[in-house]
């Protein structure tokens, strides 16, 4: 007779409960505050300033459908078949040309295709981190990264930002203090361009010194750059990896400037890491999707994607400017760092206002607007006085109306505060 008590499947009532057998690491998993908002934000009467979905309304879908029809007709057997674990070679070659725009010299051999950069985050954390290890991460930080780090039971140690990105003196102090506690630092995780959620861009004159500091202490950098091509003025910023190929792993994605639905991203890394990433793909995916990869490759080959990218930049710039203009008019005492690109604005409530963005969300939704509370972007629960506002998907008119609803709800809920 099997002893289920010893196997962990008997609950406190003495009944068999399959959930009693979960691994201990499951306890560290939490629902994303963004995902939890989707059901509310998708209601037609709600203006959502929450999700980071790219605006796809101007894509040439009629022409794309013709290309996809040709792709199926001429390459159907390959499209519908298993591929190789490293990903389609032609697409990998194309990716090297894309990152070259940002000054990164990479090869197809160094590149591994992933199911979006989110899978890349998971793969790198899986390969490098044991439970109890430390990851240094910008604060605030991308909620999807925090979810991955928690799932592998690592400790996230915050690195402070100012309006020009990571503060190098604070980073060095954090490294010294963390190691003094006897902890192993596995890598620094950074989104250097138009960071999610803060919108901050790491200053160019801090980039090489940041890499040199990590070199000094022997700390790898995980550079996550999904927004790098989406600067409002077209300026492209130098990558961290170009300063240290042996110690920086680079993540990229087509999700933000072509289509998130295809779930195609990439990792560029040293050869020794690439080999393990291929093995990781084999164990998790078997292989990236041939259908998605070949469709993206056909789009890049047959359409003027750079002109399309320019249209995106202009559209996001107009949306961001409308958001800022309305905030300046209706919430003049709130602070923000003006983004130079990307999708997000990080709104700070007036000092001493007592506004808790998580508690206030219900009142905002009742007023017909949704945002993401700042607490979702800190592993330690900080960020109560911040909101992440997304300007990428709503129209200019919806943004103006959404900020107006937000301002009215704040003033109604906190009448004593001067916003």
C-alpha positions in Angstrom: 0.0 0.0 0.0 1.3 3.4 -1.0 2.0 5.8 1.9 0.5 9.0 0.4 1.4 10.9 3.6 5.1 10.4 3.0 4.5 11.3 -0.7 2.8 14.5 0.3 -0.7 14.1 -1.2 -2.8 14.0 1.9 -4.2 17.3 3.1 -4.9 18.5 6.6 -8.4 16.9 6.4 -6.8 13.5 5.6 -8.1 13.5 2.0 -6.1 12.9 -1.1 -5.3 16.3 -2.8 -3.1 16.3 -5.8 -2.1 19.9 -5.2 -0.4 18.8 -2.0 2.3 17.3 -4.3 3.4 20.6 -5.9 7.1 21.4 -5.7 8.1 23.9 -3.1 9.0 26.5 -5.8 5.4 26.7 -6.7 4.8 28.7 -3.5 6.9 31.5 -5.0 4.7 31.9 -8.1 2.3 34.8 -8.2 -0.3 36.0 -10.7 0.9 38.9 -12.8 -0.9 42.2 -11.9 -1.1 42.9 -15.6 -2.6 39.6 -16.6 -5.1 39.9 -13.8 -6.3 43.2 -15.3 -6.9 41.8 -18.8 -10.5 40.7 -18.1 -11.4 44.2 -16.8 -9.3 46.2 -19.3 -11.0 44.4 -22.2 -14.5 45.5 -21.3 -15.6 47.9 -24.1 -16.5 50.7 -21.7 -13.0 50.8 -20.1 -10.1 52.8 -21.6 -7.1 50.6 -20.9 -3.8 52.4 -20.2 -2.6 49.1 -18.7 -1.4 46.6 -21.3 1.8 46.9 -23.3 0.2 45.8 -26.6 1.7 47.3 -29.8 -0.7 49.1 -32.1 -1.1 46.9 -35.2 -3.9 48.8 -37.0 -1.7 50.1 -39.8 -0.1 46.9 -40.8 -0.8 45.9 -44.4 -2.8 42.8 -43.6 -4.2 42.3 -47.1 -0.7 42.2 -48.5 0.5 40.0 -45.6 -2.3 37.5 -46.3 -1.1 37.2 -49.9 2.5 36.5 -48.8 1.3 33.9 -46.3 -0.8 32.2 -49.0 2.3 32.1 -51.2 4.4 30.8 -48.2 1.9 27.9 -47.6 1.7 27.0 -51.3 5.4 27.1 -52.0 6.9 26.0 -48.6 4.0 24.2 -46.9 5.9 21.0 -46.0 8.6 23.0 -44.2 6.2 25.5 -42.7 4.2 22.7 -41.0 7.1 20.5 -40.0 9.5 20.4 -37.1 12.5 22.7 -37.4 15.9 22.8 -35.7 16.3 23.7 -32.0 18.5 26.7 -32.7 15.9 28.2 -35.1 15.7 28.8 -38.8 19.1 29.8 -40.1 17.8 32.4 -42.7 15.9 34.2 -39.9 18.9 34.1 -37.7 21.0 35.8 -40.5 18.3 38.5 -40.8 18.4 39.1 -37.1 22.1 39.9 -37.3 21.3 42.6 -39.8 18.7 44.1 -37.5 20.9 44.3 -34.4 23.7 45.7 -36.6 21.5 48.9 -36.8 22.3 49.3 -33.1 26.0 48.7 -33.5 26.0 45.1 -32.5 28.2 42.8 -34.6 26.7 39.3 -34.3 26.6 36.1 -36.2 23.8 33.6 -37.0 25.8 31.0 -35.1 25.7 33.1 -31.9 21.9 33.5 -32.3 19.2 31.2 -30.9 15.5 31.7 -31.8 13.1 31.7 -28.8 9.3 31.9 -28.2 9.5 35.6 -27.6 12.2 37.2 -25.3 10.1 35.9 -22.4 11.3 32.4 -23.1 14.8 33.7 -23.4 14.5 35.2 -19.9 13.3 31.8 -18.6 16.0 29.9 -20.4 18.9 32.1 -19.1 17.6 32.0 -15.5 17.1 28.2 -15.8 20.6 27.7 -17.0 22.4 30.0 -14.6 20.5 30.2 -11.3 20.1 27.9 -8.4 17.6 28.5 -5.6 19.0 31.2 -3.3 21.2 32.9 -5.9 20.9 36.7 -6.4 19.9 38.5 -9.6 20.6 42.3 -9.5 17.7 44.1 -11.3 16.6 47.6 -11.9 13.9 49.0 -9.6 11.2 49.3 -10.8 11.5 46.2 -13.0 9.6 44.3 -15.8 6.9 42.3 -14.1 7.4 39.3 -16.5 11.1 39.1 -15.4 10.2 39.2 -11.7 7.7 36.3 -12.3 10.5 34.2 -13.9 13.0 35.0 -11.2 10.5 34.0 -8.5 9.7 30.7 -10.2 13.4 29.7 -9.9 13.5 30.8 -6.2 16.2 33.4 -6.7 16.6 36.5 -4.6 16.0 39.8 -6.6 18.2 42.7 -5.2 17.1 46.1 -6.4 19.4 48.5 -8.1 18.4 52.1 -8.0 17.6 54.2 -11.1 17.6 57.9 -11.7 16.4 59.7 -14.8 19.5 58.5 -16.7 19.3 54.8 -15.7 21.3 52.7 -13.3 23.3 54.7 -10.8 26.7 53.2 -11.0 27.9 54.1 -7.5 24.7 52.5 -6.1 25.3 49.4 -8.2 28.8 49.0 -6.9 27.6 49.4 -3.3 24.9 46.9 -3.9 27.4 44.4 -5.3 29.7 44.8 -2.3 26.9 44.5 0.2 25.4 41.5 -1.4 28.6 39.6 -1.5 29.3 40.6 2.1 26.1 38.6 2.9 27.8 35.6 1.4 25.4 35.5 -1.6 26.2 34.6 -5.2 25.3 37.2 -7.8 24.5 35.4 -11.1 23.8 38.4 -13.3 22.6 42.0 -13.7 19.3 42.2 -15.5 18.8 45.4 -17.4 16.3 46.9 -20.0 18.5 49.8 -21.1 16.2 51.4 -23.7 12.8 52.9 -22.8 12.6 50.6 -19.8 9.4 48.8 -18.8 7.8 50.3 -16.7 9.8 53.5 -16.1 10.4 54.6 -19.7 13.9 55.5 -18.6 16.8 55.1 -21.1 20.3 54.3 -19.8 22.5 57.3 -20.7 25.1 56.6 -23.4 27.9 57.8 -21.3 27.0 55.3 -18.5 26.9 52.2 -20.8 30.6 51.3 -21.1 31.3 52.2 -17.4 28.4 50.0 -16.4 29.9 47.1 -18.4 33.4 47.8 -17.0 32.0 47.8 -13.4 30.4 44.4 -14.0 33.7 43.1 -15.6 35.6 44.3 -12.5 33.4 42.2 -10.2 33.0 39.3 -12.6 29.2 39.7 -13.1 27.4 38.7 -16.3 24.8 41.1 -17.8 21.5 40.0 -19.3 20.6 42.8 -21.7 16.9 42.8 -22.6 16.1 45.1 -25.5 12.6 44.6 -26.9 12.0 48.4 -27.4 15.3 49.5 -28.8 14.1 50.3 -32.3 11.1 52.3 -31.1 12.8 55.7 -30.3 10.6 58.6 -31.1 13.4 60.5 -32.9 14.9 57.5 -34.6 18.1 57.5 -32.5 19.4 54.0 -31.9 21.5 53.5 -28.7 24.6 51.3 -28.5 24.1 47.9 -27.0 25.9 46.8 -23.8 27.0 43.6 -25.5 29.1 45.4 -28.0 31.3 46.5 -25.1 31.8 42.9 -23.7 30.8 40.0 -25.9 32.1 37.4 -23.4 30.0 38.7 -20.5 26.8 40.1 -22.0 23.8 38.0 -23.2 21.4 39.9 -25.4 17.7 39.4 -25.7 15.6 40.7 -28.6 12.1 40.3 -29.9 9.8 40.9 -32.9 6.8 41.3 -30.5 7.0 45.1 -30.1 7.6 46.2 -33.7 6.0 43.4 -35.9 3.6 41.1 -34.1 3.5 39.6 -30.6 1.2 36.8 -31.7 3.9 35.0 -33.6 6.0 34.7 -30.4 9.5 35.0 -32.0 12.4 36.4 -30.1 16.1 35.7 -30.0 19.2 35.4 -27.8 22.7 36.4 -28.8 25.3 34.9 -26.5 28.9 33.4 -26.4 29.2 30.0 -28.0 29.4 28.1 -24.7 26.1 29.5 -23.7 24.5 29.0 -27.1 25.2 25.3 -27.0 23.3 25.0 -23.7 20.5 27.2 -25.0 20.0 24.8 -27.9 19.8 21.9 -25.4 17.3 24.0 -23.4 15.1 24.6 -26.5 15.2 20.8 -27.3 14.0 20.0 -23.8 11.3 22.7 -23.6 10.1 23.4 -27.1 11.9 20.7 -29.2 12.2 23.6 -31.7 10.9 27.1 -32.3 7.8 27.4 -34.6 8.8 27.1 -38.3 5.5 28.7 -39.3 6.1 31.8 -37.1 9.7 32.0 -38.1 9.1 31.7 -41.9 6.2 34.2 -41.8 8.3 36.8 -40.0 11.1 36.2 -42.4 8.8 36.6 -45.4 7.4 39.9 -43.9 10.9 41.3 -43.5 11.9 40.3 -47.0 8.8 41.5 -48.9 7.8 44.6 -47.0 9.4 47.9 -46.3 9.5 47.3 -42.5 11.8 50.2 -41.8 9.2 52.6 -43.2 6.6 50.8 -41.2 8.8 51.2 -38.1 9.1 54.9 -38.7 5.3 55.1 -38.8 5.1 53.3 -35.4 7.6 55.7 -33.9 5.6 58.7 -35.1 2.4 57.2 -33.8 3.8 56.3 -30.4 5.4 59.8 -30.1 2.0 61.4 -30.8 0.3 59.2 -28.2 3.0 59.9 -25.6 2.8 63.6 -26.2 -0.9 63.6 -25.8 -0.6 61.7 -22.5 2.0 64.2 -21.2 0.0 67.2 -22.3 -3.2 66.0 -20.5 -1.3 65.0 -17.4 0.4 68.5 -17.3 -3.0 70.1 -17.6 -5.0 67.9 -15.2 -2.4 66.5 -12.8 0.3 69.1 -12.7 1.7 68.0 -9.3 2.3 64.5 -10.4 5.8 63.6 -11.6 7.1 61.5 -14.5 10.2 60.8 -16.5 9.6 61.8 -20.1 10.2 58.8 -22.3 12.3 59.0 -25.4 10.6 56.0 -26.9 8.9 52.7 -26.1 5.4 52.2 -24.7 5.3 53.4 -21.1 5.1 56.4 -18.8 5.7 56.0 -15.0 3.5 58.3 -13.1 4.4 59.3 -9.5 1.7 60.7 -7.2 2.5 63.9 -5.3 4.8 63.4 -2.3 3.0 62.7 0.9 -0.4 62.3 -0.9 -1.0 58.9 0.6 -2.4 57.5 -2.7 -2.1 53.8 -2.9 -2.3 52.9 -6.6 -3.3 49.3 -5.9 -6.1 50.3 -3.6 -7.2 53.1 -6.0 -7.5 50.8 -9.0 -11.1 49.8 -8.2 -12.2 53.4 -8.2 -10.4 54.1 -11.5 -12.1 51.1 -13.1 -15.4 52.4 -11.9 -14.6 55.7 -13.6 -13.8 53.8 -16.8 -10.0 53.7 -17.0 -7.4 51.0 -16.1 -3.7 51.2 -15.4 -1.1 48.9 -13.7 -0.3 49.6 -10.0 3.3 50.3 -9.3 3.5 47.5 -6.8 3.6 44.9 -9.6 7.1 46.1 -10.6 8.8 45.6 -7.3 9.7 42.3 -5.8 9.4 43.7 -2.3 6.0 45.4 -2.6 7.2 49.0 -3.0 5.8 51.3 -5.7 2.4 52.1 -4.0 2.6 55.7 -5.2 3.3 54.9 -8.8 1.2 53.9 -11.8 2.4 52.5 -15.1 0.5 54.1 -18.0 0.7 52.6 -21.5 0.3 54.9 -24.5 1.0 52.3 -27.2 -2.4 50.9 -28.0 -5.1 53.5 -27.3 -5.8 56.2 -29.8 -4.8 59.8 -29.1 -8.5 60.6 -28.3 -8.8 57.6 -26.0 -5.6 58.7 -24.1 -6.9 62.2 -23.5 -10.2 60.8 -22.3 -8.5 58.1 -20.2 -6.2 60.5 -18.4 -9.2 62.8 -17.8 -11.2 60.0 -16.2 -8.1 59.1 -14.1 -7.7 62.7 -12.9 -11.3 63.0 -12.1 -11.4 59.8 -10.1 -8.2 60.7 -8.2 -9.6 64.1 -7.2 -12.9 62.5 -6.2 -11.3 59.8 -4.1 -8.6 62.0 -2.5 -10.3 65.5 -2.3 -7.6 66.7 0.1 -4.7 66.1 -2.3 -3.5 68.7 -4.8 -2.8 66.7 -7.9 
